[in-house]
Protein backbone atom coordinates (compact mmCIF):
# COMPACT_ATOMS: atom_id res chain seq x y z
CA UNK A 1 0.00 0.00 0.00
CA UNK A 2 1.46 3.43 -0.94
CA UNK A 3 2.54 5.79 1.84
CA UNK A 4 0.12 8.64 2.52
CA UNK A 5 1.15 11.99 1.09
CA UNK A 6 2.31 14.56 3.62
CA UNK A 7 0.93 18.05 3.59
CA UNK A 8 3.19 20.50 1.82
CA UNK A 9 3.08 22.92 4.70
CA UNK A 10 4.05 20.39 7.36
CA UNK A 11 7.76 21.25 7.21
CA UNK A 12 7.19 24.97 6.73
CA UNK A 13 6.81 27.64 9.35
CA UNK A 14 4.30 30.49 9.26
CA UNK A 15 6.86 32.93 7.81
CA UNK A 16 7.26 30.75 4.72
CA UNK A 17 3.58 30.58 3.89
CA UNK A 18 2.28 33.95 5.05
CA UNK A 19 2.25 36.69 2.44
CA UNK A 20 3.65 39.94 3.78
CA UNK A 21 4.15 43.19 2.01
CA UNK A 22 7.74 44.38 2.06
CA UNK A 23 8.37 47.27 4.38
CA UNK A 24 10.33 50.18 2.97
CA UNK A 25 11.75 52.88 5.18
CA UNK A 26 10.35 56.31 4.27
CA UNK A 27 13.74 57.94 4.84
CA UNK A 28 15.34 55.49 2.41
CA UNK A 29 12.73 56.28 -0.23
CA UNK A 30 13.26 60.02 0.25
CA UNK A 31 17.04 59.65 -0.03
CA UNK A 32 16.68 57.41 -3.08
CA UNK A 33 14.37 59.85 -4.87
CA UNK A 34 16.59 62.82 -3.98
CA UNK A 35 19.66 61.00 -5.33
CA UNK A 36 17.83 60.07 -8.53
CA UNK A 37 16.66 63.62 -9.08
CA UNK A 38 20.16 65.03 -8.53
CA UNK A 39 21.57 62.53 -11.03
CA UNK A 40 18.87 63.48 -13.54
CA UNK A 41 19.62 67.17 -13.04
CA UNK A 42 23.34 66.55 -13.61
CA UNK A 43 22.58 64.58 -16.78
CA UNK A 44 20.27 67.26 -18.16
CA UNK A 45 22.81 69.98 -17.36
CA UNK A 46 25.51 68.09 -19.27
CA UNK A 47 23.10 67.58 -22.16
CA UNK A 48 22.22 71.29 -22.24
CA UNK A 49 25.90 72.27 -22.23
CA UNK A 50 26.61 69.89 -25.10
CA UNK A 51 23.62 71.19 -27.07
CA UNK A 52 24.85 74.77 -26.56
CA UNK A 53 28.34 73.71 -27.69
CA UNK A 54 26.92 72.10 -30.83
CA UNK A 55 24.83 75.20 -31.60
CA UNK A 56 27.87 77.43 -31.13
CA UNK A 57 29.98 75.17 -33.33
CA UNK A 58 27.31 75.19 -36.03
CA UNK A 59 27.08 79.00 -35.89
CA UNK A 60 30.87 79.30 -36.14
CA UNK A 61 30.96 76.97 -39.15
CA UNK A 62 28.18 78.96 -40.84
CA UNK A 63 30.13 82.21 -40.26
CA UNK A 64 33.30 80.70 -41.73
CA UNK A 65 31.44 79.38 -44.79
CA UNK A 66 29.91 82.79 -45.58
N, C-alpha and C positions, 0 to 999 in steps of 0.2 A: 504494500500500500504506500503511495507517495506521501512524503512528509508535508504537513500543512504549511502553507505559505505564511511567512511572518509579515506583519504590517510594516510598511515602509518607514513609518515614523517611530518605530520601536527604539531604534538606536540613535535617534535624533533628539536634541534638546529643543526647548521652546524657541530659543534664539535662531535656530536653523529653519524653523517652519513659520515663524511669525513675520509678516511683512511689516517693515518699518520704513518710514520715510527718512532719508538721510538728513541729518541736521547740519546746517551750514551757519557758521558764525557770521553775524551781521557785520562785524568789524572787518573780517576777512573779505567779505563781498565788497564793502566800501573801498578797501585798499586795492582790491583787484580791479574794480571799475576805474578808480582814480589812476592806477598805473596804465591801464589800457587806453584811457583818454589822453594821458600825457604822451604815450607812444604814438597815438594817432596824430596828435598835434605836431609832434616832431616830424613825423612822416610828411604831413601836409605842408609844413614849413619848408622842408627840403624840396618838395615837389614845386612849390611856388617859386622858390629861388631858382630852380633849374628852368622853369618855364620863363621866368624873367630873363635869365641868361640866354636862352634860345631866342627870345624875342629881340634882345639887344644884338645878338649875333646876326640875326636875319636883317635887322635894320642897318647894321654896319655893312653887310654884304650888298644890300640894295644901294647904299650911298656910294660904295666903291664901284659898282657896276654902272652908275649913272654918269 
